[in-house]
Amino acid sequence: MYRILILVFIMFVPGTIAMFAAEGEAEYQLAWKTGNKLVWGDLFKATPEDASQRQAWADRLDPSTKHMLFQRSAVETRRIRIAEPVDSHSGHEILYGFSVASVLGANGMDIASSYGKQEANPLLRGSNGTFDARSVMLKSALVGGLQVSSYLVTRRRPELRKRVLIMNFVTSAILAGIAVHNFGVR
């Protein structure tokens, strides 16, 4: 049970060091990312403390690269340290941020253009049939929930980021069109 808790802790706290190795020497291997490729260093025998010191030395030697330390065993390879990824900000990450901002902005425009007017959507319609404060709260919660869930999905599966950002831009365009129409309605 405690190993599961440690694994969960390691998964969610970057830069955390967890020592699963038994006391004494074990085989270790350093790895680092070069572009999208994982490069493996030579195997070496060391105590857990010496292995961590060797990793820290490698991090100091090349601070732009985060080194990961793995313990080798006959049965399995256990990751000893999860390193913080190098902050590279690919084009898709930047576009993804703009797509989220565009969705939030388009929803703000739609809310501003609909407030106090008759609402066609029965889920957002207030008690007197208009788009009111309750409608604003509900729509904001839905949009925020969708953006948080899409962020969590794309964090776990980065290959979906491009699809989500396209979906966000399409949604923004549709909502902006609806907002322009609503501004024309009296």
N, C-alpha and C positions, 0 to 999 in steps of 0.2 A: 504494500500500500504506500509506504513512504517513497519508494522509487517512482511510482506513478506521480505523486505530488511533486517530486523533484523534476521529473520530465516535463510536467505541465509548467512549472516555474521557469525552467530553462527555455521552453518554447516561447514564452511571452515576455521575457526580460532579456533583451539583447545585451551582450557583453558579460553575461553571468558565467562564472566559472563553477563547474560542478565536478567534483572528483569522485568518479565511480571506481577508480582503480584500487586494487588491493594494495596493502602496504608492500614495500619493496619495489624492485624494478619491473618494468613492463615495456613492451614495444610501443613506440609512438611514431606518429608521422605528422608533419606540418603540411598544410595545403593553403593555397591562396587563389583568388580569382584574377585572371588576366582576361579582360574582355568578358565574354560569356563562357570561357573555358576554365575549369578547375584544374590547377597545376599541383601535382603531388611532389613533395620533397622526399629525401631519403629516409628510410626507417632508422630509428635509433632507440637504444635502451636507456631508460632513465627512471628515476623515482618520479612520482607525480609533481613534487615541488620543482625538481630540476627541469621537467618537461615544461611546466608553466613559465619558468624563468627563461627557457630557450625561446618560447613563444613571445614573451615580452621583449626579449632581445631582438627578435626578428621584427616585431612591430616598431621598435625604436629605430632599427636600421633602415626600414622603409616605411615611414609613417603614412604614406598615401595608400598602402595596401594593408588590409586587415587579414591576419593570418589565423587559420583555424587549426586546432590541435585535435588529433584523433588518436585514440588508444587502439592498438591492434591486438586481437586475440585470435585463437584458432576457430572459435565459434562465431564471433561477430566483430563488427567494428562499432565502437561506441564513440559518439562525438563528445569531447570533453568541454569544448568551449564553443558557444555560438557567437560568432563575431558580428559586430555591427557592419552592415553592408556599406561599401564605399558610396558616398552620396554623389551619384553621377547624373541624376535627373535626365533620363532619356526624353526624347521628344514626346513620346506617348504619355509620360508622367505629367509633363507640363501641359499638354493638350487636355489631359484628363481634368486637371485643375480648372482650366478655362471652361471645359464643358459643364462642370458642376456649377461654376459661377454663372454661366449662361442660363442653366435651368433655374437656378434660384432667382436670377434677375427677371427672367420671363414669367415666373410664377408671381413675383412681386408686381410686375406690370399687370398680369391677369387679375390679381386681387384688387389692385387699385382701380382697374377699369370696371370691375364687377360690383364693388362695394355699394350697397344701397339700391341696386337694380334688381329686377326680377331674375331669378336663377332658374335655368332649365334643368340642371342636374338635381335630381331628387335627393341625392346623398348630401349635397351641400346647401340645399334650400333651408332657410330659417323658418321660424314658426309662421311668419306672415308671407312666406313665399319669396323673400328677397335674400340676397347674399349679405349676411350680417356678421357680427363678431364671432359667433359660434362657427360660422362657415369659414372664416379666416383661420381660426384655430385648427379646425379639422383639416383644411387643405394644407396648412403649414406642417401639421404633424404627419400627414401622408407623404408629402414631398420630402420632408426631413428623414422620415423612416426609410423611404425608397433610396435616398442618397446614401444613408448610413449602410443599408444592406448591400447596395452595389459596391460601396467602398470595401466592406468586409469580404465580399465575394472576390473582388479583383485583387485584394491583398493576398488571398489564399491561392488564387489562380490568375496570375498576371497576364496570361495569354488572352483573357477575356476583356482586358482593359480597353483594347481598340474597339471592340463591339459596343461596350458600354458607353464610351465617349461618343461614338457615332449616334447611338440611341439618344444620348443626352442632347446633342446638337439638333437632331430631328425633333425631339420633344420641345426644345427651346423655340425652334422656328414655328412649330404649330401653335404653341402657347402665345408667342408674340403676335401671330396672325389673329388669334382669337381676341387678344387684348386690343389690337387696332380696331377690330370690328366692334368690340364692346365700347370703346371710346366714341364711336360713331352713333351708337344707340342712345337714345335719351330716355 
